[in-house]
């Protein structure tokens, strides 16, 4: 474990490759999602253990609603089952749970379970776990603009704009990890990742583990985050 290095305050992960992992093994896509849930559980626990304050996982995108109805239904059932199963663990590890995205599109059962988990963990002070569900970055920005119009604001600063996003009150991600070797942002946290360091893992999400997270953290610690300033070495 990296104990003498700079630990990012906020890590965001685009969890990609569940379906391809299953296909490579001759399995149904849902088996890939089920294995992916186990990776989620491992990474949450490990992130909490090493002192990461915010972990945002891209769980279900706005575009994912276009997938076959049977797969979407299975994913929602898997989400509800996982929440019920992991609630005790979230409480035991002092983890605060939050969902970001358009929750109105979720079915009533899923909405109920999500809200219950958020309310139960609201006072926890450890890792802030954010699941991006029914989430799209462009939709989030448009939603923020509509909120600003509703508040009848004629002028707004960059910092004030951030207060109208789903991630209001959170620091922007320091590190964005994408799995399965893909080099796309996929409409994820478009505003928030303006200066985020990006690490692309070649592993499918079901194979992503603590060792690969350590590889990402080691790579992050080799970066010089200039934020537009001149390099220290110049």
C-alpha positions in Angstrom: 0.0 0.0 0.0 1.2 3.5 -0.8 1.6 5.1 2.6 4.4 7.6 2.0 2.9 9.0 -1.2 0.4 11.6 -2.1 -3.1 10.0 -1.9 -5.7 11.7 -4.1 -8.6 13.2 -2.2 -11.1 12.3 -5.0 -10.8 9.4 -7.4 -13.4 8.9 -10.2 -13.7 5.6 -12.1 -15.3 4.7 -15.4 -15.9 1.0 -14.9 -15.8 -0.5 -18.4 -15.6 -4.0 -19.7 -18.1 -6.1 -17.8 -19.7 -7.3 -21.0 -16.5 -8.1 -22.8 -15.1 -9.9 -19.8 -18.2 -12.2 -19.8 -18.0 -12.6 -23.6 -14.4 -13.7 -23.5 -15.3 -16.4 -20.9 -18.4 -17.5 -22.9 -20.7 -16.2 -20.2 -23.9 -14.1 -20.2 -23.4 -10.3 -20.0 -25.1 -10.3 -16.6 -22.4 -12.6 -15.2 -19.9 -9.9 -16.1 -22.0 -7.3 -14.2 -22.2 -9.6 -11.2 -18.4 -10.0 -11.2 -18.0 -6.3 -11.6 -20.0 -5.7 -8.4 -17.4 -7.8 -6.5 -14.7 -5.5 -7.9 -16.7 -2.5 -6.8 -17.0 -3.9 -3.2 -13.2 -4.6 -3.1 -12.2 -1.1 -4.4 -14.6 0.7 -2.0 -13.2 -1.1 1.0 -9.6 -0.6 -0.1 -10.2 3.1 -0.9 -11.7 3.6 2.5 -8.7 1.8 4.1 -6.0 3.9 2.5 -7.7 7.3 3.3 -9.3 8.4 0.0 -12.1 10.9 0.9 -14.2 10.7 -2.3 -14.8 7.8 -4.7 -17.1 8.4 -7.6 -18.1 5.3 -9.7 -19.7 5.6 -13.1 -22.3 2.9 -12.6 -25.1 3.5 -15.2 -25.0 6.3 -17.8 -27.9 8.2 -19.2 -27.1 6.4 -22.5 -27.3 3.0 -20.9 -31.1 3.3 -20.9 -30.9 2.4 -24.6 -29.6 -1.1 -23.8 -31.9 -4.1 -24.1 -34.7 -3.8 -21.6 -33.9 -7.2 -20.0 -30.3 -6.1 -19.3 -31.4 -2.7 -17.8 -33.9 -4.5 -15.5 -31.2 -7.0 -14.4 -28.8 -4.1 -13.6 -31.4 -2.3 -11.5 -32.2 -5.6 -9.6 -28.5 -6.1 -9.1 -28.1 -2.6 -7.8 -31.0 -3.0 -5.3 -29.6 -6.4 -4.1 -26.1 -5.0 -3.7 -27.3 -2.0 -1.7 -29.3 -4.2 0.7 -26.4 -6.5 1.1 -23.7 -3.9 1.6 -25.6 -1.4 3.9 -24.2 -3.0 7.1 -20.7 -2.8 5.7 -21.1 0.8 4.7 -22.2 1.7 8.3 -19.4 -0.4 9.9 -16.8 1.3 7.8 -18.3 4.8 8.3 -18.9 5.3 4.5 -21.3 8.0 3.3 -23.3 6.9 0.3 -24.7 9.2 -2.3 -26.2 8.8 -5.8 -25.7 11.5 -8.5 -27.7 11.6 -11.7 -31.3 11.8 -12.8 -33.0 9.7 -10.2 -36.4 10.4 -11.6 -35.7 7.9 -14.3 -35.2 5.0 -11.8 -38.1 2.7 -11.0 -39.8 3.3 -7.6 -38.2 0.3 -5.9 -34.7 1.4 -6.9 -35.4 5.0 -5.9 -36.7 3.8 -2.5 -33.6 1.7 -1.8 -31.2 4.5 -3.0 -32.9 7.1 -0.7 -32.9 4.7 2.2 -29.2 4.1 1.9 -28.4 7.8 1.5 -30.5 8.7 4.6 -29.0 5.9 6.7 -25.4 6.9 6.0 -25.8 10.6 5.9 -24.0 11.2 9.2 -21.0 9.0 8.3 -17.7 10.8 8.2 -15.3 8.5 6.3 -15.2 7.8 2.6 -17.8 9.6 0.5 -19.0 7.0 -2.0 -20.8 8.4 -5.0 -22.5 6.2 -7.5 -23.3 8.0 -10.8 -26.6 6.4 -11.9 -28.7 7.5 -14.9 -25.9 10.1 -15.2 -24.8 12.2 -18.1 -22.3 15.1 -18.0 -24.1 17.2 -20.5 -27.4 16.7 -18.8 -25.9 17.7 -15.5 -24.6 21.0 -17.0 -27.9 21.8 -18.6 -29.7 20.9 -15.4 -27.4 23.3 -13.5 -28.1 26.1 -16.0 -31.9 25.5 -15.5 -31.4 25.8 -11.8 -29.5 29.1 -12.3 -32.3 30.4 -14.5 -34.9 29.4 -11.9 -32.9 31.3 -9.2 -33.0 34.4 -11.6 -29.3 34.9 -11.4 -28.0 37.3 -14.1 -24.3 36.8 -13.4 -22.4 33.8 -12.0 -18.8 32.8 -11.3 -17.1 29.5 -12.0 -17.1 28.6 -8.3 -20.8 29.5 -8.0 -21.6 27.3 -11.1 -20.1 24.3 -9.3 -22.7 24.7 -6.6 -25.5 23.9 -9.0 -23.9 20.5 -10.1 -24.7 17.1 -8.6 -21.3 17.2 -7.0 -21.9 20.5 -5.1 -19.7 20.7 -2.0 -17.2 18.0 -3.3 -13.7 18.7 -4.6 -13.1 17.9 -8.3 -11.5 14.5 -9.0 -7.7 14.4 -8.7 -7.6 11.2 -10.7 -9.9 9.6 -13.3 -9.4 5.9 -14.0 -10.9 4.2 -17.0 -10.7 0.5 -17.4 -10.8 -1.9 -20.5 -8.2 0.2 -22.4 -10.6 2.8 -23.6 -9.5 6.3 -24.1 -12.9 8.1 -23.9 -14.5 10.3 -21.2 -17.9 9.1 -22.2 -19.9 12.1 -21.0 -18.6 11.7 -17.4 -18.1 14.6 -15.0 -17.4 17.0 -18.0 -17.2 20.1 -15.8 -15.4 18.5 -12.9 -12.4 16.8 -14.7 -11.0 20.0 -16.3 -7.7 19.4 -14.6 -8.0 15.8 -13.5 -5.1 13.4 -14.2 -6.2 10.4 -16.3 -5.1 6.8 -16.0 -6.2 4.1 -18.5 -6.1 0.5 -17.3 -6.0 -2.3 -19.8 -7.9 -4.5 -17.4 -11.6 -5.2 -17.8 -13.5 -3.9 -14.7 -14.2 -7.4 -13.3 -10.4 -7.9 -13.1 -9.6 -4.5 -11.6 -8.3 -5.0 -8.1 -6.3 -3.4 -5.3 -3.0 -4.0 -7.1 -4.2 -2.2 -10.2 -5.5 0.7 -8.1 -2.0 0.9 -6.6 -0.5 1.0 -10.1 -2.8 3.9 -10.9 -1.8 5.7 -7.7 1.9 5.1 -8.4 1.4 6.6 -11.9 -0.5 9.5 -10.3 2.4 10.2 -8.0 4.8 10.6 -11.0 2.6 13.4 -12.4 3.3 17.1 -11.9 0.0 18.9 -11.5 0.6 22.4 -12.9 -2.9 23.7 -13.3 -1.7 25.9 -16.1 1.4 27.1 -14.2 5.0 26.7 -15.4 6.7 23.4 -14.5 8.9 23.3 -11.4 11.8 22.1 -13.5 11.7 25.0 -16.0 
